[in-house]
Amino acid sequence: MSGDDGRPGLRERKKQETRIALSWAAIRLVVERGLENVRVEDIAAEAGVAPRTFNNYFSSKGEAIAARHLERTRMIAQELRRRPASEPLWEAITSAVITQLAMGADYDDRRPDQQWQAGIRLMISEPSLQGEMLRASAIAENELAAAIAERTGTDVDHDLYPRLVAGAAGAAIRVAMDQWLRASPPVPVRPLIEDALGRLAAGLPEPRSS
């Protein structure tokens, strides 16, 4: 139930906090041990809840892991709605993405860790997880498209524009993240995100020949 100001009520916030804690616990353990070496009981214990609580939120380890990606994109959409109406769209999208990434411990620009990056890369290469990630990405893209439609006065169900922008932004973020995960030595993620979205904002011009 939401409060009078439209924000989630205490019960909903508690449920959301538990969901995030379980998803984050699943990611940490799988990165450290590998997907097959982590049980639902391990994830629940890491999050400080009973195994049945895990099953109330997620049907599988893969769904729990993918929930982190979905939640982040939902927060990006919420942040986009808070950006000033006068701000250019791509600038607002970039600011929303950077703001949410800065709040996440899994993409820490201050101390990129090669071992952590390698673990994330191995985790997302798991075939059993890829389907859940694709499903979460589709839902996340719809969330972002809805926020873009509100901002641009377009219809998410009938206009191509909001879905095109959401799809392009999602692709740019994925490419930047992939490059970040593969960088050796580790590099900060923020410049990669800004570069990718900046190229889209500029119309994705062809690179100049040297």
C-alpha positions as MATLAB code, in Angstrom:
seq = 'MSGDDGRPGLRERKKQETRIALSWAAIRLVVERGLENVRVEDIAAEAGVAPRTFNNYFSSKGEAIAARHLERTRMIAQELRRRPASEPLWEAITSAVITQLAMGADYDDRRPDQQWQAGIRLMISEPSLQGEMLRASAIAENELAAAIAERTGTDVDHDLYPRLVAGAAGAAIRVAMDQWLRASPPVPVRPLIEDALGRLAAGLPEPRSS';
ca = [
       0.000    0.000    0.000;
       1.280    3.487   -0.865;
       1.261    6.487    1.428;
      -0.669    9.706    0.844;
       2.287   11.141   -1.090;
       2.276    8.230   -3.558;
       5.383    6.644   -2.095;
       5.393    2.998   -0.982;
       4.182    2.403    2.551;
       6.334    0.931    5.304;
       5.291   -2.650    4.553;
       6.058   -2.295    0.858;
       9.422   -0.700    1.612;
      10.303   -3.567    3.940;
       9.377   -6.091    1.265;
      11.443   -4.224   -1.296;
      14.422   -4.095    1.065;
      14.176   -7.851    1.603;
      13.976   -8.483   -2.130;
      17.063   -6.355   -2.774;
      18.955   -7.993    0.103;
      18.217  -11.472   -1.279;
      19.223  -10.510   -4.809;
      22.440   -8.889   -3.645;
      23.257  -11.894   -1.414;
      22.740  -14.236   -4.379;
      25.102  -12.191   -6.532;
      27.823  -12.009   -3.870;
      27.759  -15.739   -3.177;
      27.594  -16.805   -6.823;
      30.482  -14.507   -7.742;
      32.533  -15.986   -4.890;
      31.607  -19.671   -5.263;
      30.018  -20.248   -8.655;
      26.343  -20.802   -9.422;
      26.295  -24.547   -8.815;
      27.967  -24.178   -5.424;
      25.334  -21.884   -3.958;
      22.064  -23.139   -2.463;
      18.906  -21.213   -1.727;
      19.604  -21.868    1.951;
      22.998  -20.160    1.588;
      21.433  -17.088    0.006;
      18.749  -16.859    2.686;
      21.346  -17.166    5.452;
      23.509  -14.475    3.828;
      20.503  -12.143    3.738;
      19.482  -13.039    7.293;
      16.110  -14.595    6.448;
      14.557  -18.060    6.389;
      14.726  -20.169    3.182;
      10.939  -19.995    2.865;
      11.266  -16.221    2.664;
      13.476  -16.613   -0.399;
      10.775  -18.752   -2.017;
       8.195  -16.057   -1.303;
      10.173  -13.651   -3.502;
      11.923  -15.762   -6.127;
      11.394  -19.061   -7.903;
      15.107  -19.656   -8.600;
      18.645  -18.415   -7.991;
      18.675  -17.025  -11.513;
      15.574  -14.937  -10.915;
      17.088  -13.569   -7.710;
      20.279  -12.551   -9.498;
      18.444  -10.962  -12.434;
      16.286   -8.973  -10.000;
      19.256   -6.726   -9.278;
      19.412   -5.665  -12.927;
      15.662   -5.110  -13.046;
      15.636   -3.065   -9.859;
      18.490   -0.881  -11.068;
      16.671   -0.044  -14.300;
      13.477    0.723  -12.399;
      15.445    3.146  -10.257;
      16.948    4.705  -13.395;
      13.408    5.233  -14.703;
      12.375    6.814  -11.400;
      15.437    9.057  -11.431;
      14.665   10.085  -15.018;
      11.221   11.228  -13.883;
      12.898   13.424  -11.271;
      15.243   15.164  -13.715;
      14.390   18.795  -14.634;
      11.935   19.027  -17.531;
      14.230   21.543  -19.241;
      17.148   19.097  -19.347;
      17.789   17.537  -22.802;
      16.595   13.938  -22.952;
      19.926   12.182  -23.447;
      21.555   14.344  -20.803;
      18.766   13.420  -18.402;
      19.085    9.713  -19.225;
      22.852    9.801  -18.707;
      22.498   11.605  -15.376;
      19.859    9.116  -14.233;
      22.065    6.144  -15.142;
      25.175    7.570  -13.492;
      23.246    8.494  -10.342;
      21.960    4.950   -9.901;
      25.267    3.278  -10.724;
      26.981    5.457   -8.140;
      24.593    4.068   -5.523;
      25.444    0.425   -6.309;
      28.274   -1.485   -4.651;
      28.623   -3.825   -7.638;
      29.894   -1.065   -9.952;
      32.222    0.919   -7.711;
      34.214    3.463   -9.718;
      36.450    4.205   -6.771;
      37.986    0.745   -6.534;
      37.265   -1.509   -9.522;
      38.303   -5.014   -8.520;
      39.574   -7.405  -11.181;
      38.608  -10.529   -9.251;
      35.075   -9.222   -8.701;
      34.759   -8.283  -12.364;
      35.928  -11.739  -13.418;
      33.368  -13.320  -11.102;
      30.540  -11.201  -12.505;
      31.641  -12.057  -16.055;
      31.627  -15.765  -15.258;
      28.263  -15.514  -13.513;
      26.439  -13.859  -16.395;
      27.868  -16.404  -18.843;
      25.903  -19.183  -17.122;
      23.309  -20.527  -19.616;
      20.766  -21.094  -16.853;
      21.002  -17.431  -15.881;
      20.946  -15.872  -19.346;
      17.244  -16.548  -19.893;
      16.372  -14.795  -16.626;
      18.585  -11.853  -17.557;
      16.881  -11.524  -20.942;
      13.458  -11.611  -19.307;
      14.511   -8.989  -16.757;
      15.978   -6.828  -19.533;
      12.689   -6.890  -21.450;
      10.726   -5.804  -18.367;
      13.339   -3.170  -17.548;
      13.230   -1.763  -21.067;
       9.456   -1.373  -20.790;
       9.881    0.498  -17.494;
      12.395    2.880  -19.034;
      10.277    3.373  -22.158;
       7.311    4.387  -19.992;
       9.415    7.048  -18.244;
      10.718    8.321  -21.595;
       7.186    8.480  -22.975;
       6.054   10.573  -19.994;
       8.985   12.921  -20.437;
       8.543   13.367  -24.194;
       4.752   13.399  -24.351;
       4.656   10.305  -26.537;
       2.526    7.171  -26.312;
       4.494    4.091  -25.276;
       1.894    1.817  -26.890;
       1.616    3.580  -30.245;
       4.771    5.635  -30.825;
       8.072    4.039  -31.771;
      10.142    6.768  -30.147;
      10.098    5.863  -26.424;
      10.817    2.183  -27.084;
      13.546    3.020  -29.583;
      15.247    5.312  -27.093;
      14.879    2.813  -24.247;
      16.226   -0.004  -26.419;
      19.162    2.087  -27.627;
      19.993    3.251  -24.096;
      19.784   -0.302  -22.761;
      22.075   -1.572  -25.517;
      24.595    1.210  -24.861;
      24.652    0.411  -21.150;
      25.124   -3.316  -21.818;
      27.999   -2.690  -24.228;
      29.694   -0.320  -21.784;
      29.254   -2.801  -18.920;
      30.646   -5.627  -21.020;
      33.715   -3.566  -21.850;
      34.103   -2.677  -18.171;
      33.932   -6.327  -17.165;
      36.567   -7.304  -19.727;
      38.984   -4.436  -19.118;
      42.432   -5.479  -17.927;
      43.642   -3.708  -15.898;
      40.300   -2.578  -14.452;
      38.969    0.816  -15.529;
      36.204    3.005  -14.050;
      32.750    2.279  -15.431;
      31.425    5.837  -15.460;
      33.469    7.138  -18.439;
      32.411    4.100  -20.480;
      28.729    4.741  -19.753;
      29.071    8.432  -20.524;
      30.939    7.693  -23.763;
      28.359    5.135  -24.947;
      25.344    7.323  -24.203;
      27.139   10.405  -25.527;
      27.669    8.703  -28.880;
      23.970    7.906  -29.061;
      23.087   11.484  -28.194;
      25.321   12.621  -31.071;
      23.529   10.320  -33.512;
      26.158    7.566  -33.363;
      28.477    9.125  -35.974;
      30.979    6.892  -37.740;
      34.494    6.933  -36.244;
      36.941    9.079  -38.123;
      39.528    7.198  -40.137;
      43.059    7.704  -38.867;
];
